[in-house]
């Protein structure tokens, strides 16, 4: 199932208004990448690089952050967070 959720961090998901839903972002390590420049081309190129990479992805939760730098002319940065598998490093 594919789903797009636009969200905001809340402390208490039990008291949301009726017309709102909540989702849980997995607690895990994330690889963070920047997709800056002309959009959506930069974001497409970043996801293409992720799909072709050798990252050990968890396929639980990935998300994109459209922060203040997204709205700066000429920057248009989106942070892409890709969930990673747990490593059992000793």
C-alpha positions in Angstrom: 0.0 0.0 0.0 1.3 3.4 -0.9 0.2 6.5 1.1 1.1 10.1 1.3 0.7 11.8 4.6 1.3 15.4 5.3 2.0 15.8 9.0 3.1 17.6 12.0 4.6 16.2 15.2 2.0 15.9 18.0 2.5 14.8 21.6 -0.9 13.2 22.1 -2.4 11.3 19.1 -5.4 10.3 21.2 -6.9 13.8 21.2 -6.9 14.7 17.5 -9.9 16.3 15.9 -12.3 13.8 14.2 -11.2 14.6 10.7 -7.5 14.0 11.3 -5.6 10.8 11.3 -2.2 9.9 12.7 0.7 7.8 11.6 3.8 6.6 13.5 7.3 7.3 12.2 9.4 4.2 13.1 12.2 4.7 15.6 15.2 3.6 13.6 18.4 4.9 11.9 17.8 7.0 8.8 20.1 8.0 6.0 19.5 11.7 5.3 19.9 13.1 1.9 19.5 16.6 0.5 17.6 17.2 -2.7 18.3 20.8 -3.4 17.8 22.8 -6.6 15.2 22.8 -9.3 12.2 20.8 -8.2 10.8 18.3 -8.8 13.9 17.2 -10.9 16.3 17.3 -7.9 13.9 15.1 -5.8 13.5 12.6 -8.7 17.2 12.4 -9.1 17.7 11.9 -5.3 15.1 9.0 -5.2 16.7 7.4 -8.3 20.1 7.5 -6.5 18.5 5.9 -3.4 16.9 3.1 -5.5 20.2 2.4 -7.2 22.2 2.6 -4.0 23.4 -0.3 -1.8 21.7 1.1 1.3 20.4 -1.6 3.6 16.9 -0.2 3.7 14.3 -1.3 6.2 11.3 -0.5 4.0 9.4 0.5 7.2 9.3 4.3 7.1 10.8 6.8 4.6 9.8 10.5 4.7 10.6 13.9 3.2 11.0 17.1 5.1 9.9 20.3 3.4 11.5 22.8 5.8 12.2 26.5 5.5 15.0 26.0 3.0 12.4 24.5 0.6 10.9 28.0 0.3 14.1 29.9 -0.3 14.5 31.0 -3.9 17.4 29.1 -5.5 17.7 26.6 -2.7 14.4 24.6 -2.7 15.9 21.9 -0.5 14.0 18.8 0.5 15.5 16.4 3.1 14.9 12.8 2.3 15.0 10.3 5.2 15.4 6.7 4.3 14.8 4.0 7.0 17.8 1.7 7.5 17.9 -1.9 8.7 19.3 -2.5 12.2 22.9 -3.4 12.3 24.2 -5.7 14.9 27.6 -4.2 15.2 29.6 -5.3 18.2 
